[in-house]
Amino acid sequence: MSATARAIESGDAGLLPSRRDEDWRWSDLRGLIRAVPAPSPEDLAPLAASPFGNLAEAEMAIVNGRGPAGLTLAAGERRVVALRFVAGAGAGSHVARLAIDLGEGADLVLLETYEGGGQDYLADADLTVSLAAGARLERIVLADDSAAGVSVSRADISLAAGARLAQTVLTTGARRQRLETRVSHPGHGADVRLDGVYLLTARRHADITTIVTHEGVDGTTDQLTKGVADDQARGVFQGRIVVSPGADRTEARMGHHALILSDRAEIDGKPELEIYADDVSCAHGNTVGALDDEALFYARQRGIPETEARAMLMAAFLGEVIDRIAHEGAREIAQAWVASRLEARV
Amino acid sequence: MLSIKNLSVSVESKAILSGLSLEVPAGEVHAIMGPNGAGKSTLSYTLAGKPGYEVTGGSATLDGVDLLSLDPSARAAQGVFLSFQYPLEIPGVPAITFLRTAMNAQRKARGETDISAPDFLRLVRAKAAALKMDFDMLKRALNVGFSGGEKKRMEILQMSVLSPRLAILDETDSGLDIDALRIVSEGVNALRASDRSMLVITHYQRLLDYIRPDRVHVLSAGRIVASGGPELALELEAEGYDKYVRAAA
């Protein structure tokens, strides 16, 4: 259970993670929240349509922490499911817990959303996911939290041999927001892709944290996160890949690249490789830069107005991540989601 | 037509152009030649509106419209096209998408409706074929991984699709081998038109063997110091810029 969930359930703000915790130093919650808000009430009002539209064949909605507690796919079963974490009417503080089990060779496309409306809340989502041998999960997350909301999501994902996880998290941040994924990677042909996009304006904050632990031989991990921070926003990327003793022939790549668009915006990137095995191939890259003024002028010279040219260059920058989404319908929605937010900000 | 009067421009508080005057009537091709550092690229960037080029005096109008007060994209919609000496790479944006975005942005600025997708494709296919360009190249990210010659050809393609009133070719010959030079020049020559002015900026006379100018101007120390017919380019080729550099000093 996450520290945030414990703090909410006990009503003790002193249990919230703080900057004294090394992994939370850029996303301090204890300094931000003096008292845990009152528990969120039940909200039975019907929901608006899912941001993923009608792509999913089934929908699971968890509103103010209340909703289904699990999803199980039998061996060989294939499904496309929308999973919605919603801060509903009167939201204060709540914890949502969900367990997802994929049987051998099962295939799940999980279309996950965080929907904050305009509210002020403290929300925690804890997901426990397990993939049996040869199972596949493509998880696409659209995090649309409120500017006043505080949101923590943590997924603990364990894979069996030959399983495949592909994840893309897209977020516009919140007052404070952490999207954390921990993967227990068995090697033996299992394959992990963990990608992220953050697009932050105003005073929003987003923290994408991943920890992948390779525990067996012949595992692969590929990570690419890209972000844009404007105004006084703050983007945090913490990526850790641990290659345990004996996890030989691990191949891991991690990239984090960000554009910073204002003097008062901040990007914190911390890619870490901890390697305790032999014969591994691991690499990471981390860059933070500004939008290319020369390219911007070139586009304007061709007649594209500055605001549009900026949006075009940013969409292209972030597009490299979105292009990696395998599910075609979800990829198109992710593209449109990013494009609409780029247009809105200019 | 393009009319520049007494134009003075500073870059980082350093005067680069000082009192430059030039008229390029519609239908004519004028060459600007000059030694390195004379202000040739400053002239093209100033006309296109690049940030950092500060106009400290004078005027520049196209068909009577004051260019200097317009945003770069508004100048483009007005008909200004600059073929860059070093075309930029735009990762992630296919050339065809870039060009269509540019064309529709210009049309919108002029109060016209978007060009339809089939009409646009027909237009680009025809223009690309005329420049002996493989259409598949247009599906790649603009200029990314292109050779010098391919980039210049892509500039001429954009120019021919956007059909500007004023085309400024900044050192279009740089980085081109003789075959590429011929193809690019043929592309430029095909764009000569009675309603179009062209300004060909070059250090070497070589390009002018392929693109015959109506007039040649010598730019030195930020001003036009001599003007003449095509024979002036040959004289510069034979004698160099020395006497103009000295005259301007």
Boltz contact constraints between the chains, C-beta under 6 A:
constraints:
  - contact:
      token1: [A, 294]
      token2: [B, 88]
      max_distance: 6.0
  - contact:
      token1: [A, 295]
      token2: [B, 88]
      max_distance: 6.0
  - contact:
      token1: [A, 295]
      token2: [B, 90]
      max_distance: 6.0
  - contact:
      token1: [A, 297]
      token2: [B, 50]
      max_distance: 6.0
  - contact:
      token1: [A, 298]
      token2: [B, 88]
      max_distance: 6.0
  - contact:
      token1: [A, 300]
      token2: [B, 72]
      max_distance: 6.0
  - contact:
      token1: [A, 300]
      token2: [B, 73]
      max_distance: 6.0
  - contact:
      token1: [A, 301]
      token2: [B, 48]
      max_distance: 6.0
  - contact:
      token1: [A, 301]
      token2: [B, 72]
      max_distance: 6.0
  - contact:
      token1: [A, 301]
      token2: [B, 76]
      max_distance: 6.0
  - contact:
      token1: [A, 301]
      token2: [B, 82]
      max_distance: 6.0
  - contact:
      token1: [A, 302]
      token2: [B, 76]
      max_distance: 6.0
  - contact:
      token1: [A, 302]
      token2: [B, 102]
      max_distance: 6.0
  - contact:
      token1: [A, 303]
      token2: [B, 73]
      max_distance: 6.0
  - contact:
      token1: [A, 303]
      token2: [B, 76]
      max_distance: 6.0
  - contact:
      token1: [A, 303]
      token2: [B, 77]
      max_distance: 6.0
  - contact:
      token1: [A, 303]
      token2: [B, 102]
      max_distance: 6.0
  - contact:
      token1: [A, 303]
      token2: [B, 105]
      max_distance: 6.0
  - contact:
      token1: [A, 303]
      token2: [B, 106]
      max_distance: 6.0
  - contact:
      token1: [A, 304]
      token2: [B, 73]
      max_distance: 6.0
  - contact:
      token1: [A, 304]
      token2: [B, 101]
      max_distance: 6.0
  - contact:
      token1: [A, 304]
      token2: [B, 102]
      max_distance: 6.0
  - contact:
      token1: [A, 304]
      token2: [B, 105]
      max_distance: 6.0
  - contact:
      token1: [A, 305]
      token2: [B, 73]
      max_distance: 6.0
  - contact:
      token1: [A, 316]
      token2: [B, 92]
      max_distance: 6.0
  - contact:
      token1: [A, 316]
      token2: [B, 93]
      max_distance: 6.0
  - contact:
      token1: [A, 319]
      token2: [B, 92]
      max_distance: 6.0
